[in-house]
Every structure is written in structure tokens, then in C-alpha cells.
């Protein structure tokens, strides 16, 4: 295990890039593999989760090559796709490691294949729920068997799928994406109705590859496809990674951090909206767009923060950022309440419990609720020993907390940040003033 020691800092100044968007990197590999021709993914996230997606498709006969790949900076991935029906039966079990995105989205693609396949994952992944994906895919005609407890490993016998109308019980981009990908192999369209809009990277990218998917409010209609075609994709920086340095800029006195080329898809910018409600000095400049995915530079400066209530339709737009938002709330002047976030219980860990336990160990006044948490601030933080328990976002939240805590914060298993943010600790060092 890699122990990371974080000490307080007087100021953070400078500009930095953040790794390529994790969600888009996953989807680029998947769509490139089932498209005809070559797909080039630039600024690919070379984190463990996305590398597991590459390995999964290489195991099904897809030629995928990585050029100039560095964990800290990413690189270029070339995918020589074989079309919608070009995948081969894998020789063994597909191991997705810690990647829920790989497991759930891949299930949608495998549901339409004429062979049987089995997906498993690491200890953490084998505890995460899969029934929410399997139920709609089974309704479409896939034959899927799960382990006891509706978890991995699962075995899928793919085949002919049928269209349907489906009311999603929770707003989940992973579930929605799995169904959209399965719809490519269906005999008629699939209509999905979401309780709230979730991130729409699959919809945006699928259209770029030549597929058809219509969005109208919270409803999505996905259509079968005859063929998809390889594309060149420039992947923007991941706002979920930028969130940690946005927060650091707001919390460390006299700081100013510029994050270059960050994705600002409106389904992902809930954290910016919330921080503005809290009175934060955060803004976006130099906005541009590539294949429908907007990006820009995010500037964050030290701010005095006010409390806020976070609930309802904004939750899917910031679900992965709640750990670091909770940290920011410990320094706000008043009580912040986060509700409607029960989805956190089925992430890499039970994140409600992990956020509360970790921040409380650092001195925060925070308690868990059934679907969120209540945070009283501002409270001074004190360094502590933290174990992230295989959850990369808890590790990074703890590191940012350590920048404003008194004494040393020791993260016993800091290697887990490589899941989504290789080079994270190096950027902290480079920004220290």
C-alpha cells in the first residue's frame, strides 16, 4: 500500500490540467470497439478503471493500442473496431476490477451478443448492486444470472433483444447507458423515462458515432443501429477530478487555481452551481466545444462560504462530487444539508458512512442521515490517519482536507487515487506556494 502524508499549506497558486474525463474515456473505448473503422481517443484517462475497459474488449478480439500513455498525462488510444457484430466470445471471465461503469455498461453490450460471457470484479465491486441493470436488460430478452445477493459475478447469454418502454426507478447514468447500448441490438426503439436527468455522455457520443438517440426533457428514446463508425475524440478534463482542486482553491487562504480544458457538460456542473450558491469565487472562461461536449477553464479563488441545502434534481449532476462538497461545507458559516443522495450507499463504498466517518475523524461536525448528511460549520480540522477502503474519492477528499488541517493527515492506502486521478498527489505538490 502507498502511504500519502499531507501537511497544511499556506497558499495554492497556479494552473494545471486534470486527467481526461473518466466517463467519456470508458464510453469512447466501448463505442469505438463496436464501431466500424478506427477510433482515436486523445487525452484518454489512463486510470485503472479505464484500463480495465480496454482489457475487456481486447479479450473479445478488438485491437486496441495505446500511444504515449503516461498515467499522469494520459495519451492516445487507437481502437480498431469491428462493427456492431464483431465481438468474439472471451476466452475467460471478464474482470472489471473496481469499475462499476465497465460492469454495468458492458452488460448492455453483451446482452446483444450471440455468445455467453461472465463478468466479475474485485472485492469491492462484488458487493455492489447489479439488479438495477439486470432487470431492464432481462425485460429486453437477455438471459442473465447473478450471484447470490444480486451482485457479481454475472453470466449473460446474449441474443435477440426487443424494444420496450421503461420507467427508471432511480436516476442513474450507468443504468441508462447500459439500456441505450443494448437498444443498438434491439428489434425496435427503447423509451426510457428518468426521475431526473443524469449525465448524458452516452447520448452525445453515440450520436457522434452515427447512432440515433433522442432526448426530450427527462425522457430518452434509443434506436437500433445498422452500423456505427469510428471517430476522433478529444476527451476534455474530468470535472469530477477538477472538483478537488476547485475546492482546494476555495478553502486554502489566498489561493487561486486555474484548471485548463475541463468538461462542463450541463449534466455534470452541479458542483459549480452549488458553490456559486455558497458564495464561492468560481468561474468558467474560454468555453469551447468538441463533438457536442463543452469544455472550458475553471478558475477557483479563496472564498468565504455560506451554507446551502442540496437535494432533488441537482443530485445526479454532482453525485460523485458530494465527498468534496461535504468537506467544503465543514468550512461554511452555518448548517449545510444534503438530501436525496441514497445512491451514495452503493458506490465504491457506502459513501455516506465513509464521508461522515472520515470527516468526523478530522474534527468535522457532521452526522449521517438516511439519504445524505447534515454538516455544521465552520469547524477547524486536525490531521488524522485515514483509510479510504478502496474508495478513490474518499482518499482525495482526505488529501484536500489535509491541506487545511492542523498537523499531518496520513492516508494509508493512497494508491486508490489511481482509479480516476493518476498524478493527483504530484499536482498538490506543484501548486504549493
C-alpha positions as CSV (number, residue, x, y, z in Angstrom):
1,X,0.0,0.0,0.0
2,X,1.1,3.6,-0.7
3,X,1.0,5.8,2.3
4,X,0.4,9.5,1.5
5,X,1.3,12.2,4.0
6,X,-0.4,15.6,3.6
7,X,0.6,18.7,5.6
8,X,-1.1,22.1,5.7
9,X,-0.3,24.6,3.1
10,X,-0.3,28.4,3.3
11,X,-1.4,29.0,-0.3
12,X,-2.1,27.2,-3.6
13,X,-1.3,29.2,-6.8
14,X,-1.0,28.1,-10.4
15,X,-2.7,26.4,-13.3
16,X,-3.0,22.7,-14.1
17,X,-4.6,20.3,-16.4
18,X,-6.7,17.4,-14.9
19,X,-6.9,13.9,-16.4
20,X,-9.3,13.1,-19.2
21,X,-12.9,12.5,-18.3
22,X,-13.4,9.0,-16.8
23,X,-17.0,8.6,-18.1
24,X,-16.1,9.7,-21.6
25,X,-12.9,7.6,-21.7
26,X,-14.9,4.4,-20.9
27,X,-17.6,5.2,-23.4
28,X,-15.1,6.0,-26.1
29,X,-13.5,2.6,-25.8
30,X,-16.8,0.8,-25.8
31,X,-18.3,2.6,-28.8
32,X,-15.0,2.5,-30.7
33,X,-14.9,-1.3,-30.2
34,X,-18.4,-1.8,-31.7
35,X,-17.9,0.8,-34.5
36,X,-16.6,0.1,-37.9
37,X,-13.1,1.5,-38.5
38,X,-10.6,3.3,-36.3
39,X,-11.4,5.5,-33.3
40,X,-8.8,7.7,-31.9
41,X,-9.2,8.9,-28.3
42,X,-6.9,11.8,-27.3
43,X,-6.3,12.8,-23.6
44,X,-7.5,9.4,-22.6
45,X,-7.6,8.7,-18.8
46,X,-5.0,6.1,-18.1
47,X,-6.6,5.2,-14.7
48,X,-7.1,1.6,-13.6
49,X,-10.9,1.6,-14.3
50,X,-10.5,2.7,-17.9
51,X,-7.6,0.3,-18.5
52,X,-9.9,-2.5,-17.3
53,X,-12.4,-1.5,-20.0
54,X,-9.6,-1.7,-22.6
55,X,-8.6,-5.2,-21.4
56,X,-12.2,-6.4,-21.5
57,X,-12.5,-5.5,-25.2
58,X,-9.1,-6.8,-26.1
59,X,-10.3,-10.1,-24.6
60,X,-13.1,-10.0,-27.1
61,X,-10.8,-9.7,-30.1
62,X,-10.6,-5.9,-30.5
63,X,-7.2,-4.5,-31.4
64,X,-6.6,-1.5,-29.1
65,X,-3.3,0.2,-28.9
66,X,-2.0,2.9,-26.6
67,X,0.4,5.6,-27.7
68,X,2.5,7.8,-25.4
69,X,0.3,6.8,-22.5
70,X,1.5,8.2,-19.2
71,X,-0.6,7.8,-16.1
72,X,-0.2,11.4,-15.1
73,X,-0.9,12.9,-18.5
74,X,-2.9,10.3,-20.3
75,X,-2.2,9.8,-24.0
76,X,-3.8,8.5,-27.2
77,X,-5.8,5.2,-27.6
78,X,-6.4,3.7,-31.1
79,X,-9.3,1.3,-31.3
80,X,-9.7,-0.7,-34.5
81,X,-13.4,-1.5,-34.2
82,X,-15.0,-4.5,-35.9
83,X,-18.6,-3.2,-36.1
84,X,-21.7,-3.9,-34.0
85,X,-21.4,-7.7,-34.5
86,X,-17.6,-8.1,-34.5
87,X,-17.0,-9.1,-30.9
88,X,-15.8,-12.6,-30.1
89,X,-16.6,-14.8,-27.2
90,X,-14.0,-14.0,-24.5
91,X,-11.7,-16.9,-23.6
92,X,-12.2,-16.5,-19.9
93,X,-14.0,-14.4,-17.3
94,X,-14.0,-10.6,-17.9
95,X,-12.5,-9.0,-14.8
96,X,-13.6,-5.3,-14.4
97,X,-11.6,-4.7,-11.2
98,X,-13.1,-1.8,-9.3
99,X,-15.0,-0.3,-12.2
100,X,-18.8,-0.2,-11.9
101,X,-19.0,1.7,-15.2
102,X,-17.3,-1.1,-17.0
103,X,-19.5,-3.8,-15.4
104,X,-22.8,-2.0,-16.0
105,X,-22.3,-0.6,-19.5
106,X,-20.6,-3.7,-20.7
107,X,-23.6,-5.7,-19.6
108,X,-25.7,-3.7,-22.1
109,X,-23.4,-4.5,-25.0
110,X,-23.0,-8.2,-24.0
111,X,-26.8,-8.5,-23.8
112,X,-26.9,-8.2,-27.6
113,X,-24.1,-10.7,-28.4
114,X,-24.7,-14.2,-29.7
115,X,-22.5,-15.8,-27.0
116,X,-22.3,-16.3,-23.3
117,X,-19.9,-14.3,-21.1
118,X,-19.2,-13.8,-17.4
119,X,-18.2,-10.6,-15.6
120,X,-16.6,-10.4,-12.2
121,X,-14.7,-7.8,-10.3
122,X,-12.6,-7.1,-7.2
123,X,-13.9,-7.5,-3.6
124,X,-15.5,-4.1,-3.5
125,X,-17.1,-4.5,-6.9
126,X,-18.6,-7.9,-5.9
127,X,-20.6,-6.1,-3.2
128,X,-22.2,-3.5,-5.5
129,X,-25.7,-4.0,-6.7
130,X,-26.3,-5.1,-10.3
131,X,-30.0,-5.9,-10.2
132,X,-31.0,-2.4,-11.3
133,X,-29.2,-3.0,-14.6
134,X,-30.1,-6.7,-15.0
135,X,-33.9,-6.2,-14.5
136,X,-34.4,-3.9,-17.6
137,X,-31.9,-5.9,-19.7
138,X,-33.8,-9.1,-18.9
139,X,-37.0,-7.4,-19.9
140,X,-35.4,-6.8,-23.3
141,X,-34.8,-10.6,-23.6
142,X,-31.3,-11.1,-22.2
143,X,-30.7,-14.3,-20.2
144,X,-28.7,-13.1,-17.2
145,X,-27.7,-15.0,-14.0
146,X,-26.4,-13.2,-10.9
147,X,-24.6,-14.4,-7.8
148,X,-26.5,-14.5,-4.5
149,X,-27.3,-11.0,-3.4
150,X,-27.7,-9.8,-7.0
151,X,-24.0,-9.0,-7.3
152,X,-21.1,-10.0,-9.5
153,X,-20.1,-12.4,-10.9
154,X,-22.9,-12.5,-13.5
155,X,-23.3,-14.6,-16.6
156,X,-25.0,-13.2,-19.7
157,X,-26.3,-15.3,-22.6
158,X,-26.9,-12.6,-25.2
159,X,-29.1,-12.8,-28.2
160,X,-32.1,-11.1,-29.9
161,X,-33.4,-8.2,-27.9
162,X,-36.7,-6.4,-28.1
163,X,-37.6,-2.7,-27.6
164,X,-39.6,-1.6,-24.6
165,X,-40.8,1.4,-22.5
166,X,-39.2,1.6,-19.1
167,X,-39.6,3.9,-16.1
168,X,-36.3,4.1,-14.3
169,X,-36.8,3.9,-10.5
170,X,-33.6,5.9,-9.9
171,X,-31.7,8.5,-12.0
172,X,-28.6,6.5,-12.9
173,X,-26.4,7.3,-15.9
174,X,-24.9,3.8,-15.8
175,X,-28.2,2.1,-15.9
176,X,-29.5,4.4,-18.6
177,X,-26.3,3.9,-20.7
178,X,-26.5,0.1,-20.4
179,X,-30.0,0.1,-21.8
180,X,-29.1,2.6,-24.6
181,X,-26.2,0.3,-25.6
182,X,-28.5,-2.7,-25.5
183,X,-31.0,-0.9,-27.7
184,X,-28.5,-0.8,-30.5
185,X,-29.2,-4.6,-30.9
186,X,-33.0,-4.4,-30.3
187,X,-35.7,-5.0,-32.8
188,X,-37.4,-1.7,-32.0
189,X,-36.7,1.5,-30.1
190,X,-36.4,1.7,-26.3
191,X,-38.1,4.6,-24.4
192,X,-36.7,5.5,-21.0
193,X,-38.2,7.8,-18.5
194,X,-35.9,9.1,-15.8
195,X,-37.0,10.6,-12.5
196,X,-34.3,13.3,-13.0
197,X,-31.7,13.9,-15.8
198,X,-28.4,12.2,-15.3
199,X,-25.2,12.7,-17.2
200,X,-25.7,12.2,-21.0
201,X,-22.3,11.4,-22.3
202,X,-23.5,8.2,-23.9
203,X,-26.3,10.0,-25.8
204,X,-23.9,12.8,-27.0
205,X,-21.1,10.3,-28.1
206,X,-23.5,7.8,-29.7
207,X,-24.9,10.4,-32.0
208,X,-21.3,11.3,-33.0
209,X,-20.7,7.7,-33.9
210,X,-23.8,7.7,-36.2
211,X,-26.4,6.2,-33.8
212,X,-29.7,7.8,-33.0
213,X,-30.9,8.7,-29.6
214,X,-33.4,11.4,-28.8
215,X,-33.7,13.4,-25.6
216,X,-36.8,15.3,-24.6
217,X,-36.8,16.6,-21.0
218,X,-36.2,13.5,-18.8
219,X,-37.3,11.0,-21.5
220,X,-34.7,9.3,-23.8
221,X,-35.5,7.2,-26.9
222,X,-32.8,5.0,-28.1
223,X,-32.9,3.4,-31.5
224,X,-31.5,0.2,-33.0
225,X,-28.5,0.7,-35.3
226,X,-27.3,-0.9,-38.5
227,X,-23.7,0.4,-38.1
228,X,-21.6,2.8,-36.1
229,X,-18.4,4.5,-37.5
230,X,-15.1,5.2,-35.8
231,X,-14.4,8.8,-34.8
232,X,-11.6,11.1,-33.5
233,X,-12.5,12.2,-30.0
234,X,-10.7,14.8,-27.9
235,X,-11.6,14.0,-24.3
236,X,-12.0,17.0,-22.0
237,X,-10.6,17.1,-18.5
238,X,-12.8,15.4,-15.9
239,X,-14.8,17.8,-13.8
240,X,-15.1,15.2,-11.0
241,X,-11.3,15.3,-10.8
242,X,-11.2,19.1,-11.1
243,X,-13.7,19.3,-8.2
244,X,-10.9,18.5,-5.7
245,X,-8.8,21.4,-6.8
246,X,-11.8,23.7,-7.2
247,X,-12.5,23.0,-3.5
248,X,-8.8,23.4,-2.5
249,X,-8.8,26.8,-4.2
250,X,-11.8,27.9,-2.2
251,X,-10.6,26.6,1.2
252,X,-6.9,27.4,1.3
253,X,-6.3,31.1,2.1
254,X,-5.1,33.4,-0.7
255,X,-5.3,30.7,-3.3
256,X,-6.1,30.9,-7.0
257,X,-6.1,27.8,-9.1
258,X,-6.9,27.6,-12.9
259,X,-7.9,24.2,-14.3
260,X,-7.5,24.1,-18.1
261,X,-9.8,22.4,-20.5
262,X,-12.3,20.9,-18.1
263,X,-15.5,19.3,-19.4
264,X,-18.6,21.4,-18.5
265,X,-21.4,19.3,-19.8
266,X,-24.5,20.8,-18.1
267,X,-25.4,17.4,-16.6
268,X,-22.1,17.5,-14.7
269,X,-21.8,21.1,-13.5
270,X,-23.9,20.8,-10.3
271,X,-20.8,21.4,-8.2
272,X,-20.2,24.8,-9.8
273,X,-23.9,25.8,-9.3
274,X,-23.8,24.8,-5.6
275,X,-20.5,26.6,-5.0
276,X,-21.9,29.7,-6.5
277,X,-24.9,29.4,-4.2
278,X,-22.4,29.2,-1.3
279,X,-20.8,32.5,-2.4
280,X,-17.7,31.0,-3.9
281,X,-15.4,32.8,-6.3
282,X,-15.5,30.3,-9.1
283,X,-16.0,31.0,-12.8
284,X,-15.6,29.4,-16.2
285,X,-13.7,31.0,-19.1
286,X,-12.5,30.1,-22.6
287,X,-15.5,27.9,-23.4
288,X,-15.3,25.7,-26.5
289,X,-17.0,22.6,-27.8
290,X,-15.9,19.3,-29.3
291,X,-18.4,16.8,-30.8
292,X,-21.1,18.3,-28.6
293,X,-19.1,18.2,-25.3
294,X,-18.4,21.7,-24.0
295,X,-15.2,22.4,-22.1
296,X,-13.6,25.5,-20.5
297,X,-11.1,26.7,-18.0
298,X,-12.3,26.8,-14.3
299,X,-10.9,29.4,-12.0
300,X,-11.3,29.0,-8.2
301,X,-10.2,31.5,-5.6
302,X,-10.2,31.5,-1.8
303,X,-13.8,32.3,-0.6
304,X,-15.9,32.8,2.5
305,X,-18.7,30.2,2.1
306,X,-22.3,30.2,3.2
307,X,-24.3,27.0,3.9
308,X,-26.7,25.5,1.4
309,X,-29.4,22.9,1.1
310,X,-28.6,20.3,-1.7
311,X,-31.4,18.0,-2.8
312,X,-33.7,17.0,-5.7
313,X,-32.8,17.1,-9.3
314,X,-29.3,18.6,-8.8
315,X,-28.1,15.4,-7.0
316,X,-27.4,13.4,-10.2
317,X,-25.4,16.3,-11.5
318,X,-23.0,16.2,-8.6
319,X,-23.3,12.7,-7.1
320,X,-19.5,12.0,-7.5
321,X,-18.6,15.4,-6.1
322,X,-20.5,15.1,-2.8
323,X,-17.5,13.9,-0.8
324,X,-15.5,17.1,-1.5
325,X,-18.7,19.3,-1.3
326,X,-19.2,17.9,2.2
327,X,-15.6,18.9,3.0
328,X,-16.3,22.4,1.8
329,X,-19.4,22.5,3.9
330,X,-17.3,21.9,7.0
331,X,-15.9,25.4,6.5
332,X,-19.1,27.2,5.6
333,X,-20.7,29.5,8.1
334,X,-23.8,27.6,9.1
335,X,-25.6,24.3,8.5
336,X,-25.5,22.5,5.2
337,X,-28.0,19.7,4.5
338,X,-27.5,17.1,1.7
339,X,-30.6,15.0,0.9
340,X,-31.9,12.6,-1.8
341,X,-28.4,11.1,-2.1
342,X,-29.1,7.5,-1.1
343,X,-27.2,6.5,-4.3
344,X,-24.0,7.2,-2.4
345,X,-24.6,4.0,-0.4
346,X,-23.9,1.8,-3.4
347,X,-20.7,3.5,-4.7
348,X,-17.2,2.1,-4.2
349,X,-18.1,2.2,-0.5
350,X,-21.1,3.3,1.4
351,X,-20.0,6.9,0.8
352,X,-22.5,8.4,3.2
353,X,-20.9,6.4,6.1
354,X,-17.3,6.9,4.7
355,X,-17.7,10.7,4.3
356,X,-19.1,11.1,7.8
357,X,-16.6,8.8,9.5
358,X,-13.6,10.3,7.7
359,X,-14.6,14.0,8.2
360,X,-15.6,13.4,11.8
361,X,-12.1,11.8,12.4
362,X,-10.6,15.0,11.2
363,X,-12.7,17.1,13.6
364,X,-15.8,18.0,11.5
365,X,-19.3,18.4,13.0
366,X,-21.2,16.1,10.7
367,X,-23.8,13.4,11.0
368,X,-25.4,10.9,8.6
369,X,-29.0,10.9,7.5
370,X,-30.8,8.1,5.7
371,X,-30.2,9.7,2.3
372,X,-27.5,12.3,3.0
373,X,-25.8,14.2,5.8
374,X,-26.0,17.3,7.9
375,X,-22.9,19.4,8.3
376,X,-22.3,22.3,10.8
377,X,-19.5,24.8,10.1
378,X,-17.1,26.3,10.2
379,X,-15.0,23.8,12.2
380,X,-11.2,23.6,12.4
381,X,-9.8,20.3,11.2
382,X,-7.0,18.3,12.7
383,X,-4.8,15.8,10.9
384,X,-5.6,12.1,11.4
385,X,-4.9,8.7,10.0
386,X,-7.3,7.9,7.2
387,X,-8.0,4.6,5.4
388,X,-10.1,5.0,2.2
389,X,-11.2,1.4,2.0
390,X,-10.8,1.1,-1.8
391,X,-12.7,4.4,-2.5
392,X,-10.6,6.8,-4.6
393,X,-12.8,9.8,-3.9
394,X,-12.6,9.4,-0.1
395,X,-8.8,9.3,-0.4
396,X,-8.7,12.6,-2.5
397,X,-11.2,14.3,-0.2
398,X,-9.0,13.4,2.7
399,X,-5.9,14.8,1.0
400,X,-7.6,18.2,0.3
401,X,-8.8,18.2,3.9
402,X,-5.2,17.7,5.0
403,X,-4.2,21.0,3.2
404,X,-6.3,23.0,5.8
405,X,-6.0,20.7,8.8
406,X,-3.5,21.2,11.6
407,X,-0.7,18.7,11.7
408,X,-0.3,15.7,9.4
409,X,-3.0,13.8,7.6
410,X,-1.9,10.2,6.7
411,X,-3.8,8.3,4.0
412,X,-2.8,4.7,4.5
413,X,-3.9,3.5,1.1
414,X,-3.3,6.4,-1.2
415,X,-2.7,4.2,-4.3
416,X,-6.5,4.1,-4.8
417,X,-6.5,7.6,-6.3
418,X,-5.0,5.9,-9.5
419,X,-8.5,4.6,-10.2
420,X,-9.5,8.0,-11.6
421,X,-6.7,10.6,-11.0
422,X,-3.1,9.4,-11.6
423,X,-0.7,12.2,-10.7
424,X,-3.1,13.7,-8.1
425,X,-0.5,14.0,-5.3
426,X,2.1,15.4,-7.7
427,X,-0.3,18.2,-8.7
428,X,-0.8,19.1,-5.0
429,X,3.0,19.5,-4.7
430,X,3.3,21.6,-7.8
431,X,0.6,24.1,-6.6
432,X,2.1,24.5,-3.2
433,X,3.3,28.1,-2.7
